[in-house]
Amino acid sequence: MTTRRRFLVALGAGTLAVPRGSLAQAQSKVARIGFFYFGSRQSSLDTGRYPTFLEGMRELGYVEGTNLVIEARFGDGNPSACPPSPRSWCA
C-alpha cells in the first residue's frame, strides 16, 4: 500500500513540476492580409463589405489582433491613387 501511495504522490508532484508554458499551445503565426476597396472607407462600411470580410475571416478562425493583421487600403474612387504595379498599395 505504501508503494501505491508513493507512486501517487510522485505522480502528483511530477504534474505540478511541469512548467505551464509547456502545456500551452504553441504560438501560431500571425496572418497578414491586405484588404483593398476602390471606394472610400465609409462606403465599405455602409455597403457592409468590410464587416462581411471580417466576419468571414472569423469563421475561418482568424481574429484581428490575435492571429490576424489586416492592412486596409481605400482608393476613394480615384484610379490615379492606385499605381499600375500589382504589388503596390493604394495610397
PyMOL Python script that loads the backbone (N, CA, C, O; Angstrom):
from pymol import cmd

cmd.read_pdbstr("""\
ATOM      1  N   MET A   1       0.813  -1.190   0.000  1.00  0.00           N
ATOM      2  CA  MET A   1       0.000   0.000   0.000  1.00  0.00           C
ATOM      3  C   MET A   1       0.865   1.266   0.000  1.00  0.00           C
ATOM      4  O   MET A   1       0.496   2.261  -0.625  1.00  0.00           O
ATOM      5  N   THR A   2       1.984   1.242   0.678  1.00  0.00           N
ATOM      6  CA  THR A   2       2.851   2.409   0.690  1.00  0.00           C
ATOM      7  C   THR A   2       3.449   2.676  -0.674  1.00  0.00           C
ATOM      8  O   THR A   2       3.631   3.839  -1.035  1.00  0.00           O
ATOM      9  N   THR A   3       3.760   1.658  -1.440  1.00  0.00           N
ATOM     10  CA  THR A   3       4.325   1.908  -2.766  1.00  0.00           C
ATOM     11  C   THR A   3       3.284   2.573  -3.667  1.00  0.00           C
ATOM     12  O   THR A   3       3.619   3.423  -4.492  1.00  0.00           O
ATOM     13  N   ARG A   4       2.045   2.188  -3.506  1.00  0.00           N
ATOM     14  CA  ARG A   4       0.986   2.806  -4.299  1.00  0.00           C
ATOM     15  C   ARG A   4       0.842   4.278  -3.904  1.00  0.00           C
ATOM     16  O   ARG A   4       0.692   5.144  -4.766  1.00  0.00           O
ATOM     17  N   ARG A   5       0.888   4.550  -2.620  1.00  0.00           N
ATOM     18  CA  ARG A   5       0.777   5.912  -2.123  1.00  0.00           C
ATOM     19  C   ARG A   5       1.968   6.751  -2.599  1.00  0.00           C
ATOM     20  O   ARG A   5       1.795   7.899  -3.008  1.00  0.00           O
ATOM     21  N   ARG A   6       3.151   6.188  -2.547  1.00  0.00           N
ATOM     22  CA  ARG A   6       4.347   6.900  -3.019  1.00  0.00           C
ATOM     23  C   ARG A   6       4.252   7.201  -4.512  1.00  0.00           C
ATOM     24  O   ARG A   6       4.631   8.277  -4.973  1.00  0.00           O
ATOM     25  N   PHE A   7       3.741   6.234  -5.247  1.00  0.00           N
ATOM     26  CA  PHE A   7       3.579   6.412  -6.687  1.00  0.00           C
ATOM     27  C   PHE A   7       2.618   7.576  -6.969  1.00  0.00           C
ATOM     28  O   PHE A   7       2.907   8.419  -7.818  1.00  0.00           O
ATOM     29  N   LEU A   8       1.491   7.629  -6.274  1.00  0.00           N
ATOM     30  CA  LEU A   8       0.510   8.688  -6.492  1.00  0.00           C
ATOM     31  C   LEU A   8       1.070  10.062  -6.089  1.00  0.00           C
ATOM     32  O   LEU A   8       0.808  11.063  -6.757  1.00  0.00           O
ATOM     33  N   VAL A   9       1.841  10.100  -4.993  1.00  0.00           N
ATOM     34  CA  VAL A   9       2.452  11.358  -4.574  1.00  0.00           C
ATOM     35  C   VAL A   9       3.483  11.807  -5.612  1.00  0.00           C
ATOM     36  O   VAL A   9       3.542  12.988  -5.954  1.00  0.00           O
ATOM     37  N   ALA A  10       4.287  10.881  -6.110  1.00  0.00           N
ATOM     38  CA  ALA A  10       5.294  11.212  -7.122  1.00  0.00           C
ATOM     39  C   ALA A  10       4.630  11.682  -8.414  1.00  0.00           C
ATOM     40  O   ALA A  10       5.102  12.616  -9.062  1.00  0.00           O
ATOM     41  N   LEU A  11       3.535  11.025  -8.779  1.00  0.00           N
ATOM     42  CA  LEU A  11       2.805  11.415  -9.981  1.00  0.00           C
ATOM     43  C   LEU A  11       2.242  12.831  -9.829  1.00  0.00           C
ATOM     44  O   LEU A  11       2.340  13.637 -10.754  1.00  0.00           O
ATOM     45  N   GLY A  12       1.661  13.133  -8.682  1.00  0.00           N
ATOM     46  CA  GLY A  12       1.122  14.471  -8.426  1.00  0.00           C
ATOM     47  C   GLY A  12       2.213  15.522  -8.415  1.00  0.00           C
ATOM     48  O   GLY A  12       2.030  16.604  -8.971  1.00  0.00           O
ATOM     49  N   ALA A  13       3.341  15.227  -7.795  1.00  0.00           N
ATOM     50  CA  ALA A  13       4.454  16.172  -7.740  1.00  0.00           C
ATOM     51  C   ALA A  13       5.032  16.403  -9.134  1.00  0.00           C
ATOM     52  O   ALA A  13       5.412  17.523  -9.473  1.00  0.00           O
ATOM     53  N   GLY A  14       5.096  15.357  -9.932  1.00  0.00           N
ATOM     54  CA  GLY A  14       5.601  15.488 -11.301  1.00  0.00           C
ATOM     55  C   GLY A  14       4.694  16.360 -12.149  1.00  0.00           C
ATOM     56  O   GLY A  14       5.159  17.128 -12.990  1.00  0.00           O
ATOM     57  N   THR A  15       3.394  16.233 -11.919  1.00  0.00           N
ATOM     58  CA  THR A  15       2.434  17.053 -12.662  1.00  0.00           C
ATOM     59  C   THR A  15       2.599  18.524 -12.298  1.00  0.00           C
ATOM     60  O   THR A  15       2.525  19.394 -13.167  1.00  0.00           O
ATOM     61  N   LEU A  16       2.821  18.801 -11.026  1.00  0.00           N
ATOM     62  CA  LEU A  16       2.997  20.185 -10.587  1.00  0.00           C
ATOM     63  C   LEU A  16       4.333  20.767 -11.032  1.00  0.00           C
ATOM     64  O   LEU A  16       4.475  21.982 -11.168  1.00  0.00           O
ATOM     65  N   ALA A  17       5.301  19.901 -11.255  1.00  0.00           N
ATOM     66  CA  ALA A  17       6.633  20.377 -11.628  1.00  0.00           C
ATOM     67  C   ALA A  17       6.736  20.742 -13.100  1.00  0.00           C
ATOM     68  O   ALA A  17       7.680  21.425 -13.496  1.00  0.00           O
ATOM     69  N   VAL A  18       5.783  20.300 -13.922  1.00  0.00           N
ATOM     70  CA  VAL A  18       5.815  20.610 -15.349  1.00  0.00           C
ATOM     71  C   VAL A  18       5.536  22.098 -15.534  1.00  0.00           C
ATOM     72  O   VAL A  18       4.527  22.591 -15.028  1.00  0.00           O
ATOM     73  N   PRO A  19       6.391  22.825 -16.238  1.00  0.00           N
ATOM     74  CA  PRO A  19       6.162  24.258 -16.453  1.00  0.00           C
ATOM     75  C   PRO A  19       4.861  24.496 -17.217  1.00  0.00           C
ATOM     76  O   PRO A  19       4.504  23.730 -18.112  1.00  0.00           O
ATOM     77  N   ARG A  20       4.173  25.548 -16.857  1.00  0.00           N
ATOM     78  CA  ARG A  20       2.897  25.851 -17.514  1.00  0.00           C
ATOM     79  C   ARG A  20       3.076  26.151 -18.994  1.00  0.00           C
ATOM     80  O   ARG A  20       2.201  25.840 -19.802  1.00  0.00           O
ATOM     81  N   GLY A  21       4.178  26.741 -19.343  1.00  0.00           N
ATOM     82  CA  GLY A  21       4.419  27.091 -20.747  1.00  0.00           C
ATOM     83  C   GLY A  21       4.456  25.879 -21.652  1.00  0.00           C
ATOM     84  O   GLY A  21       4.103  25.972 -22.827  1.00  0.00           O
ATOM     85  N   SER A  22       4.878  24.745 -21.123  1.00  0.00           N
ATOM     86  CA  SER A  22       4.946  23.557 -21.969  1.00  0.00           C
ATOM     87  C   SER A  22       3.564  22.966 -22.221  1.00  0.00           C
ATOM     88  O   SER A  22       3.382  22.183 -23.154  1.00  0.00           O
ATOM     89  N   LEU A  23       2.594  23.337 -21.396  1.00  0.00           N
ATOM     90  CA  LEU A  23       1.241  22.831 -21.577  1.00  0.00           C
ATOM     91  C   LEU A  23       0.428  23.712 -22.527  1.00  0.00           C
ATOM     92  O   LEU A  23      -0.577  23.267 -23.080  1.00  0.00           O
ATOM     93  N   ALA A  24       0.857  24.941 -22.712  1.00  0.00           N
ATOM     94  CA  ALA A  24       0.132  25.863 -23.575  1.00  0.00           C
ATOM     95  C   ALA A  24       0.345  25.491 -25.036  1.00  0.00           C
ATOM     96  O   ALA A  24       1.323  24.838 -25.398  1.00  0.00           O
ATOM     97  N   GLN A  25      -0.593  25.921 -25.857  1.00  0.00           N
ATOM     98  CA  GLN A  25      -0.458  25.670 -27.286  1.00  0.00           C
ATOM     99  C   GLN A  25       0.676  26.526 -27.835  1.00  0.00           C
ATOM    100  O   GLN A  25       0.947  27.624 -27.349  1.00  0.00           O
ATOM    101  N   ALA A  26       1.315  26.001 -28.840  1.00  0.00           N
ATOM    102  CA  ALA A  26       2.400  26.747 -29.487  1.00  0.00           C
ATOM    103  C   ALA A  26       1.818  27.981 -30.182  1.00  0.00           C
ATOM    104  O   ALA A  26       0.713  27.933 -30.722  1.00  0.00           O
ATOM    105  N   GLN A  27       2.557  29.064 -30.164  1.00  0.00           N
ATOM    106  CA  GLN A  27       2.116  30.284 -30.813  1.00  0.00           C
ATOM    107  C   GLN A  27       2.029  30.042 -32.320  1.00  0.00           C
ATOM    108  O   GLN A  27       2.989  29.591 -32.945  1.00  0.00           O
ATOM    109  N   SER A  28       0.871  30.347 -32.889  1.00  0.00           N
ATOM    110  CA  SER A  28       0.734  30.197 -34.328  1.00  0.00           C
ATOM    111  C   SER A  28       1.195  31.491 -35.003  1.00  0.00           C
ATOM    112  O   SER A  28       1.265  32.546 -34.373  1.00  0.00           O
ATOM    113  N   LYS A  29       1.500  31.389 -36.260  1.00  0.00           N
ATOM    114  CA  LYS A  29       1.941  32.569 -36.995  1.00  0.00           C
ATOM    115  C   LYS A  29       0.762  33.524 -37.171  1.00  0.00           C
ATOM    116  O   LYS A  29      -0.394  33.109 -37.244  1.00  0.00           O
ATOM    117  N   VAL A  30       1.082  34.778 -37.234  1.00  0.00           N
ATOM    118  CA  VAL A  30       0.074  35.798 -37.454  1.00  0.00           C
ATOM    119  C   VAL A  30      -0.065  36.024 -38.957  1.00  0.00           C
ATOM    120  O   VAL A  30       0.910  36.313 -39.650  1.00  0.00           O
ATOM    121  N   ALA A  31      -1.292  35.885 -39.442  1.00  0.00           N
ATOM    122  CA  ALA A  31      -1.551  36.089 -40.867  1.00  0.00           C
ATOM    123  C   ALA A  31      -1.649  37.583 -41.147  1.00  0.00           C
ATOM    124  O   ALA A  31      -2.239  38.323 -40.360  1.00  0.00           O
ATOM    125  N   ARG A  32      -1.083  38.028 -42.247  1.00  0.00           N
ATOM    126  CA  ARG A  32      -1.133  39.429 -42.652  1.00  0.00           C
ATOM    127  C   ARG A  32      -1.849  39.469 -43.987  1.00  0.00           C
ATOM    128  O   ARG A  32      -1.380  38.905 -44.975  1.00  0.00           O
ATOM    129  N   ILE A  33      -3.003  40.149 -44.006  1.00  0.00           N
ATOM    130  CA  ILE A  33      -3.857  40.153 -45.194  1.00  0.00           C
ATOM    131  C   ILE A  33      -4.140  41.592 -45.599  1.00  0.00           C
ATOM    132  O   ILE A  33      -4.347  42.459 -44.750  1.00  0.00           O
ATOM    133  N   GLY A  34      -4.147  41.831 -46.885  1.00  0.00           N
ATOM    134  CA  GLY A  34      -4.476  43.148 -47.415  1.00  0.00           C
ATOM    135  C   GLY A  34      -5.923  43.192 -47.868  1.00  0.00           C
ATOM    136  O   GLY A  34      -6.408  42.257 -48.506  1.00  0.00           O
ATOM    137  N   PHE A  35      -6.610  44.268 -47.542  1.00  0.00           N
ATOM    138  CA  PHE A  35      -7.987  44.492 -47.984  1.00  0.00           C
ATOM    139  C   PHE A  35      -7.990  45.782 -48.782  1.00  0.00           C
ATOM    140  O   PHE A  35      -7.710  46.853 -48.243  1.00  0.00           O
ATOM    141  N   PHE A  36      -8.303  45.682 -50.061  1.00  0.00           N
ATOM    142  CA  PHE A  36      -8.367  46.864 -50.912  1.00  0.00           C
ATOM    143  C   PHE A  36      -9.793  47.070 -51.372  1.00  0.00           C
ATOM    144  O   PHE A  36     -10.464  46.141 -51.822  1.00  0.00           O
ATOM    145  N   TYR A  37     -10.247  48.325 -51.247  1.00  0.00           N
ATOM    146  CA  TYR A  37     -11.584  48.692 -51.700  1.00  0.00           C
ATOM    147  C   TYR A  37     -11.446  49.967 -52.517  1.00  0.00           C
ATOM    148  O   TYR A  37     -10.853  50.943 -52.056  1.00  0.00           O
ATOM    149  N   PHE A  38     -11.988  49.962 -53.716  1.00  0.00           N
ATOM    150  CA  PHE A  38     -11.839  51.095 -54.625  1.00  0.00           C
ATOM    151  C   PHE A  38     -12.516  52.354 -54.087  1.00  0.00           C
ATOM    152  O   PHE A  38     -12.059  53.467 -54.347  1.00  0.00           O
ATOM    153  N   GLY A  39     -13.596  52.179 -53.342  1.00  0.00           N
ATOM    154  CA  GLY A  39     -14.319  53.320 -52.785  1.00  0.00           C
ATOM    155  C   GLY A  39     -13.680  53.821 -51.499  1.00  0.00           C
ATOM    156  O   GLY A  39     -12.531  53.506 -51.189  1.00  0.00           O
ATOM    157  N   SER A  40     -14.448  54.605 -50.764  1.00  0.00           N
ATOM    158  CA  SER A  40     -13.951  55.169 -49.512  1.00  0.00           C
ATOM    159  C   SER A  40     -14.143  54.175 -48.364  1.00  0.00           C
ATOM    160  O   SER A  40     -14.862  53.183 -48.486  1.00  0.00           O
ATOM    161  N   ARG A  41     -13.480  54.472 -47.254  1.00  0.00           N
ATOM    162  CA  ARG A  41     -13.625  53.633 -46.056  1.00  0.00           C
ATOM    163  C   ARG A  41     -15.089  53.622 -45.616  1.00  0.00           C
ATOM    164  O   ARG A  41     -15.638  52.571 -45.285  1.00  0.00           O
ATOM    165  N   GLN A  42     -15.713  54.798 -45.614  1.00  0.00           N
ATOM    166  CA  GLN A  42     -17.105  54.885 -45.172  1.00  0.00           C
ATOM    167  C   GLN A  42     -18.030  54.081 -46.084  1.00  0.00           C
ATOM    168  O   GLN A  42     -18.955  53.428 -45.601  1.00  0.00           O
ATOM    169  N   SER A  43     -17.792  54.120 -47.392  1.00  0.00           N
ATOM    170  CA  SER A  43     -18.665  53.357 -48.298  1.00  0.00           C
ATOM    171  C   SER A  43     -18.476  51.854 -48.109  1.00  0.00           C
ATOM    172  O   SER A  43     -19.421  51.088 -48.296  1.00  0.00           O
ATOM    173  N   SER A  44     -17.274  51.424 -47.742  1.00  0.00           N
ATOM    174  CA  SER A  44     -17.087  49.990 -47.483  1.00  0.00           C
ATOM    175  C   SER A  44     -17.842  49.555 -46.231  1.00  0.00           C
ATOM    176  O   SER A  44     -18.300  48.417 -46.136  1.00  0.00           O
ATOM    177  N   LEU A  45     -17.967  50.471 -45.273  1.00  0.00           N
ATOM    178  CA  LEU A  45     -18.753  50.173 -44.071  1.00  0.00           C
ATOM    179  C   LEU A  45     -20.244  50.242 -44.371  1.00  0.00           C
ATOM    180  O   LEU A  45     -21.014  49.400 -43.909  1.00  0.00           O
ATOM    181  N   ASP A  46     -20.658  51.254 -45.152  1.00  0.00           N
ATOM    182  CA  ASP A  46     -22.074  51.422 -45.489  1.00  0.00           C
ATOM    183  C   ASP A  46     -22.608  50.249 -46.303  1.00  0.00           C
ATOM    184  O   ASP A  46     -23.740  49.815 -46.089  1.00  0.00           O
ATOM    185  N   THR A  47     -21.812  49.734 -47.231  1.00  0.00           N
ATOM    186  CA  THR A  47     -22.263  48.611 -48.055  1.00  0.00           C
ATOM    187  C   THR A  47     -22.145  47.276 -47.325  1.00  0.00           C
ATOM    188  O   THR A  47     -22.720  46.274 -47.751  1.00  0.00           O
ATOM    189  N   GLY A  48     -21.391  47.268 -46.214  1.00  0.00           N
ATOM    190  CA  GLY A  48     -21.240  46.042 -45.436  1.00  0.00           C
ATOM    191  C   GLY A  48     -20.127  45.138 -45.923  1.00  0.00           C
ATOM    192  O   GLY A  48     -19.970  44.026 -45.419  1.00  0.00           O
ATOM    193  N   ARG A  49     -19.350  45.595 -46.898  1.00  0.00           N
ATOM    194  CA  ARG A  49     -18.303  44.726 -47.446  1.00  0.00           C
ATOM    195  C   ARG A  49     -17.182  44.468 -46.455  1.00  0.00           C
ATOM    196  O   ARG A  49     -16.741  43.328 -46.308  1.00  0.00           O
ATOM    197  N   TYR A  50     -16.715  45.500 -45.776  1.00  0.00           N
ATOM    198  CA  TYR A  50     -15.616  45.309 -44.817  1.00  0.00           C
ATOM    199  C   TYR A  50     -16.063  44.479 -43.608  1.00  0.00           C
ATOM    200  O   TYR A  50     -15.347  43.559 -43.214  1.00  0.00           O
ATOM    201  N   PRO A  51     -17.232  44.775 -43.004  1.00  0.00           N
ATOM    202  CA  PRO A  51     -17.688  43.920 -41.895  1.00  0.00           C
ATOM    203  C   PRO A  51     -17.923  42.472 -42.324  1.00  0.00           C
ATOM    204  O   PRO A  51     -17.664  41.548 -41.553  1.00  0.00           O
ATOM    205  N   THR A  52     -18.409  42.273 -43.541  1.00  0.00           N
ATOM    206  CA  THR A  52     -18.620  40.912 -44.042  1.00  0.00           C
ATOM    207  C   THR A  52     -17.288  40.192 -44.222  1.00  0.00           C
ATOM    208  O   THR A  52     -17.169  39.000 -43.939  1.00  0.00           O
ATOM    209  N   PHE A  53     -16.297  40.927 -44.691  1.00  0.00           N
ATOM    210  CA  PHE A  53     -14.958  40.358 -44.835  1.00  0.00           C
ATOM    211  C   PHE A  53     -14.424  39.909 -43.471  1.00  0.00           C
ATOM    212  O   PHE A  53     -13.898  38.804 -43.337  1.00  0.00           O
ATOM    213  N   LEU A  54     -14.566  40.781 -42.455  1.00  0.00           N
ATOM    214  CA  LEU A  54     -14.111  40.425 -41.104  1.00  0.00           C
ATOM    215  C   LEU A  54     -14.862  39.213 -40.556  1.00  0.00           C
ATOM    216  O   LEU A  54     -14.265  38.345 -39.919  1.00  0.00           O
ATOM    217  N   GLU A  55     -16.156  39.155 -40.801  1.00  0.00           N
ATOM    218  CA  GLU A  55     -16.960  38.022 -40.343  1.00  0.00           C
ATOM    219  C   GLU A  55     -16.505  36.720 -41.000  1.00  0.00           C
ATOM    220  O   GLU A  55     -16.419  35.682 -40.343  1.00  0.00           O
ATOM    221  N   GLY A  56     -16.218  36.782 -42.291  1.00  0.00           N
ATOM    222  CA  GLY A  56     -15.720  35.604 -42.997  1.00  0.00           C
ATOM    223  C   GLY A  56     -14.379  35.132 -42.461  1.00  0.00           C
ATOM    224  O   GLY A  56     -14.128  33.932 -42.355  1.00  0.00           O
ATOM    225  N   MET A  57     -13.530  36.075 -42.127  1.00  0.00           N
ATOM    226  CA  MET A  57     -12.227  35.710 -41.553  1.00  0.00           C
ATOM    227  C   MET A  57     -12.408  35.061 -40.182  1.00  0.00           C
ATOM    228  O   MET A  57     -11.708  34.104 -39.851  1.00  0.00           O
ATOM    229  N   ARG A  58     -13.353  35.582 -39.379  1.00  0.00           N
ATOM    230  CA  ARG A  58     -13.631  34.974 -38.071  1.00  0.00           C
ATOM    231  C   ARG A  58     -14.150  33.549 -38.225  1.00  0.00           C
ATOM    232  O   ARG A  58     -13.796  32.667 -37.442  1.00  0.00           O
ATOM    233  N   GLU A  59     -14.986  33.325 -39.233  1.00  0.00           N
ATOM    234  CA  GLU A  59     -15.497  31.969 -39.484  1.00  0.00           C
ATOM    235  C   GLU A  59     -14.371  31.010 -39.844  1.00  0.00           C
ATOM    236  O   GLU A  59     -14.472  29.810 -39.590  1.00  0.00           O
ATOM    237  N   LEU A  60     -13.308  31.528 -40.430  1.00  0.00           N
ATOM    238  CA  LEU A  60     -12.144  30.703 -40.775  1.00  0.00           C
ATOM    239  C   LEU A  60     -11.175  30.556 -39.604  1.00  0.00           C
ATOM    240  O   LEU A  60     -10.163  29.863 -39.713  1.00  0.00           O
ATOM    241  N   GLY A  61     -11.489  31.211 -38.483  1.00  0.00           N
ATOM    242  CA  GLY A  61     -10.658  31.080 -37.294  1.00  0.00           C
ATOM    243  C   GLY A  61      -9.641  32.199 -37.113  1.00  0.00           C
ATOM    244  O   GLY A  61      -8.760  32.102 -36.259  1.00  0.00           O
ATOM    245  N   TYR A  62      -9.755  33.262 -37.910  1.00  0.00           N
ATOM    246  CA  TYR A  62      -8.834  34.385 -37.798  1.00  0.00           C
ATOM    247  C   TYR A  62      -9.519  35.533 -37.066  1.00  0.00           C
ATOM    248  O   TYR A  62     -10.625  35.940 -37.422  1.00  0.00           O
ATOM    249  N   VAL A  63      -8.852  36.047 -36.046  1.00  0.00           N
ATOM    250  CA  VAL A  63      -9.402  37.150 -35.270  1.00  0.00           C
ATOM    251  C   VAL A  63      -8.387  38.291 -35.296  1.00  0.00           C
ATOM    252  O   VAL A  63      -7.227  38.118 -34.922  1.00  0.00           O
ATOM    253  N   GLU A  64      -8.845  39.453 -35.742  1.00  0.00           N
ATOM    254  CA  GLU A  64      -7.954  40.603 -35.842  1.00  0.00           C
ATOM    255  C   GLU A  64      -7.413  40.965 -34.464  1.00  0.00           C
ATOM    256  O   GLU A  64      -8.163  41.084 -33.496  1.00  0.00           O
ATOM    257  N   GLY A  65      -6.111  41.134 -34.397  1.00  0.00           N
ATOM    258  CA  GLY A  65      -5.465  41.449 -33.135  1.00  0.00           C
ATOM    259  C   GLY A  65      -4.968  40.221 -32.397  1.00  0.00           C
ATOM    260  O   GLY A  65      -4.164  40.338 -31.472  1.00  0.00           O
ATOM    261  N   THR A  66      -5.435  39.042 -32.792  1.00  0.00           N
ATOM    262  CA  THR A  66      -4.995  37.797 -32.160  1.00  0.00           C
ATOM    263  C   THR A  66      -4.058  37.043 -33.091  1.00  0.00           C
ATOM    264  O   THR A  66      -2.878  36.867 -32.791  1.00  0.00           O
ATOM    265  N   ASN A  67      -4.593  36.602 -34.219  1.00  0.00           N
ATOM    266  CA  ASN A  67      -3.774  35.870 -35.184  1.00  0.00           C
ATOM    267  C   ASN A  67      -3.942  36.433 -36.603  1.00  0.00           C
ATOM    268  O   ASN A  67      -3.682  35.751 -37.594  1.00  0.00           O
ATOM    269  N   LEU A  68      -4.381  37.691 -36.671  1.00  0.00           N
ATOM    270  CA  LEU A  68      -4.628  38.314 -37.964  1.00  0.00           C
ATOM    271  C   LEU A  68      -4.294  39.803 -37.906  1.00  0.00           C
ATOM    272  O   LEU A  68      -4.686  40.503 -36.972  1.00  0.00           O
ATOM    273  N   VAL A  69      -3.570  40.273 -38.911  1.00  0.00           N
ATOM    274  CA  VAL A  69      -3.316  41.697 -39.092  1.00  0.00           C
ATOM    275  C   VAL A  69      -3.858  42.058 -40.466  1.00  0.00           C
ATOM    276  O   VAL A  69      -3.499  41.435 -41.465  1.00  0.00           O
ATOM    277  N   ILE A  70      -4.724  43.066 -40.514  1.00  0.00           N
ATOM    278  CA  ILE A  70      -5.319  43.484 -41.776  1.00  0.00           C
ATOM    279  C   ILE A  70      -4.747  44.830 -42.172  1.00  0.00           C
ATOM    280  O   ILE A  70      -4.794  45.792 -41.406  1.00  0.00           O
ATOM    281  N   GLU A  71      -4.204  44.883 -43.385  1.00  0.00           N
ATOM    282  CA  GLU A  71      -3.729  46.128 -43.970  1.00  0.00           C
ATOM    283  C   GLU A  71      -4.824  46.609 -44.916  1.00  0.00           C
ATOM    284  O   GLU A  71      -4.925  46.125 -46.043  1.00  0.00           O
ATOM    285  N   ALA A  72      -5.640  47.552 -44.470  1.00  0.00           N
ATOM    286  CA  ALA A  72      -6.760  48.039 -45.281  1.00  0.00           C
ATOM    287  C   ALA A  72      -6.342  49.297 -46.028  1.00  0.00           C
ATOM    288  O   ALA A  72      -5.735  50.203 -45.457  1.00  0.00           O
ATOM    289  N   ARG A  73      -6.672  49.339 -47.304  1.00  0.00           N
ATOM    290  CA  ARG A  73      -6.390  50.496 -48.143  1.00  0.00           C
ATOM    291  C   ARG A  73      -7.652  50.822 -48.933  1.00  0.00           C
ATOM    292  O   ARG A  73      -8.384  49.929 -49.362  1.00  0.00           O
ATOM    293  N   PHE A  74      -7.891  52.113 -49.117  1.00  0.00           N
ATOM    294  CA  PHE A  74      -9.099  52.558 -49.799  1.00  0.00           C
ATOM    295  C   PHE A  74      -8.717  53.560 -50.876  1.00  0.00           C
ATOM    296  O   PHE A  74      -7.934  54.478 -50.633  1.00  0.00           O
ATOM    297  N   GLY A  75      -9.276  53.378 -52.069  1.00  0.00           N
ATOM    298  CA  GLY A  75      -8.927  54.219 -53.216  1.00  0.00           C
ATOM    299  C   GLY A  75      -9.731  55.489 -53.310  1.00  0.00           C
ATOM    300  O   GLY A  75      -9.381  56.380 -54.083  1.00  0.00           O
ATOM    301  N   ASP A  76     -10.807  55.600 -52.539  1.00  0.00           N
ATOM    302  CA  ASP A  76     -11.678  56.779 -52.558  1.00  0.00           C
ATOM    303  C   ASP A  76     -12.180  57.097 -53.967  1.00  0.00           C
ATOM    304  O   ASP A  76     -12.430  58.259 -54.287  1.00  0.00           O
ATOM    305  N   GLY A  77     -12.324  56.092 -54.794  1.00  0.00           N
ATOM    306  CA  GLY A  77     -12.850  56.265 -56.144  1.00  0.00           C
ATOM    307  C   GLY A  77     -11.898  56.938 -57.103  1.00  0.00           C
ATOM    308  O   GLY A  77     -12.309  57.355 -58.186  1.00  0.00           O
ATOM    309  N   ASN A  78     -10.640  57.055 -56.734  1.00  0.00           N
ATOM    310  CA  ASN A  78      -9.653  57.755 -57.550  1.00  0.00           C
ATOM    311  C   ASN A  78      -8.700  56.731 -58.174  1.00  0.00           C
ATOM    312  O   ASN A  78      -7.838  56.192 -57.479  1.00  0.00           O
ATOM    313  N   PRO A  79      -8.845  56.454 -59.483  1.00  0.00           N
ATOM    314  CA  PRO A  79      -7.978  55.449 -60.107  1.00  0.00           C
ATOM    315  C   PRO A  79      -6.507  55.847 -60.108  1.00  0.00           C
ATOM    316  O   PRO A  79      -5.641  54.972 -60.126  1.00  0.00           O
ATOM    317  N   SER A  80      -6.201  57.148 -60.090  1.00  0.00           N
ATOM    318  CA  SER A  80      -4.792  57.553 -60.097  1.00  0.00           C
ATOM    319  C   SER A  80      -4.129  57.316 -58.736  1.00  0.00           C
ATOM    320  O   SER A  80      -2.905  57.380 -58.629  1.00  0.00           O
ATOM    321  N   ALA A  81      -4.919  57.046 -57.705  1.00  0.00           N
ATOM    322  CA  ALA A  81      -4.355  56.752 -56.383  1.00  0.00           C
ATOM    323  C   ALA A  81      -3.735  55.364 -56.354  1.00  0.00           C
ATOM    324  O   ALA A  81      -2.991  55.031 -55.431  1.00  0.00           O
ATOM    325  N   CYS A  82      -4.036  54.559 -57.356  1.00  0.00           N
ATOM    326  CA  CYS A  82      -3.533  53.191 -57.406  1.00  0.00           C
ATOM    327  C   CYS A  82      -2.554  53.038 -58.563  1.00  0.00           C
ATOM    328  O   CYS A  82      -2.965  53.028 -59.723  1.00  0.00           O
ATOM    329  N   PRO A  83      -1.273  52.920 -58.260  1.00  0.00           N
ATOM    330  CA  PRO A  83      -0.294  52.705 -59.320  1.00  0.00           C
ATOM    331  C   PRO A  83      -0.571  51.391 -60.061  1.00  0.00           C
ATOM    332  O   PRO A  83      -1.179  50.483 -59.494  1.00  0.00           O
ATOM    333  N   PRO A  84      -0.139  51.282 -61.303  1.00  0.00           N
ATOM    334  CA  PRO A  84      -0.439  50.088 -62.100  1.00  0.00           C
ATOM    335  C   PRO A  84       0.270  48.829 -61.614  1.00  0.00           C
ATOM    336  O   PRO A  84      -0.125  47.728 -61.998  1.00  0.00           O
ATOM    337  N   SER A  85       1.291  48.954 -60.792  1.00  0.00           N
ATOM    338  CA  SER A  85       2.020  47.778 -60.331  1.00  0.00           C
ATOM    339  C   SER A  85       1.122  46.927 -59.426  1.00  0.00           C
ATOM    340  O   SER A  85       0.489  47.454 -58.511  1.00  0.00           O
ATOM    341  N   PRO A  86       1.064  45.615 -59.676  1.00  0.00           N
ATOM    342  CA  PRO A  86       0.195  44.756 -58.852  1.00  0.00           C
ATOM    343  C   PRO A  86       0.710  44.614 -57.427  1.00  0.00           C
ATOM    344  O   PRO A  86      -0.047  44.182 -56.557  1.00  0.00           O
ATOM    345  N   ARG A  87       1.950  44.954 -57.154  1.00  0.00           N
ATOM    346  CA  ARG A  87       2.494  44.788 -55.808  1.00  0.00           C
ATOM    347  C   ARG A  87       2.342  46.037 -54.947  1.00  0.00           C
ATOM    348  O   ARG A  87       2.598  45.989 -53.744  1.00  0.00           O
ATOM    349  N   SER A  88       1.938  47.131 -55.530  1.00  0.00           N
ATOM    350  CA  SER A  88       1.847  48.358 -54.749  1.00  0.00           C
ATOM    351  C   SER A  88       0.440  48.516 -54.176  1.00  0.00           C
ATOM    352  O   SER A  88      -0.521  47.935 -54.681  1.00  0.00           O
ATOM    353  N   TRP A  89       0.342  49.289 -53.146  1.00  0.00           N
ATOM    354  CA  TRP A  89      -0.925  49.534 -52.474  1.00  0.00           C
ATOM    355  C   TRP A  89      -1.477  50.881 -52.896  1.00  0.00           C
ATOM    356  O   TRP A  89      -0.753  51.759 -53.366  1.00  0.00           O
ATOM    357  N   CYS A  90      -2.733  51.012 -52.719  1.00  0.00           N
ATOM    358  CA  CYS A  90      -3.382  52.282 -52.960  1.00  0.00           C
ATOM    359  C   CYS A  90      -3.040  53.208 -51.787  1.00  0.00           C
ATOM    360  O   CYS A  90      -2.948  52.760 -50.644  1.00  0.00           O
ATOM    361  N   ALA A  91      -2.857  54.461 -52.068  1.00  0.00           N
ATOM    362  CA  ALA A  91      -2.451  55.423 -51.015  1.00  0.00           C
ATOM    363  C   ALA A  91      -3.567  55.679 -50.039  1.00  0.00           C
ATOM    364  O   ALA A  91      -3.399  56.455 -49.099  1.00  0.00           O
TER     365      ALA A  91
END
""", "prot")
cmd.dss("prot")
cmd.show_as("cartoon", "prot")
cmd.util.cbc("prot")
cmd.orient("prot")
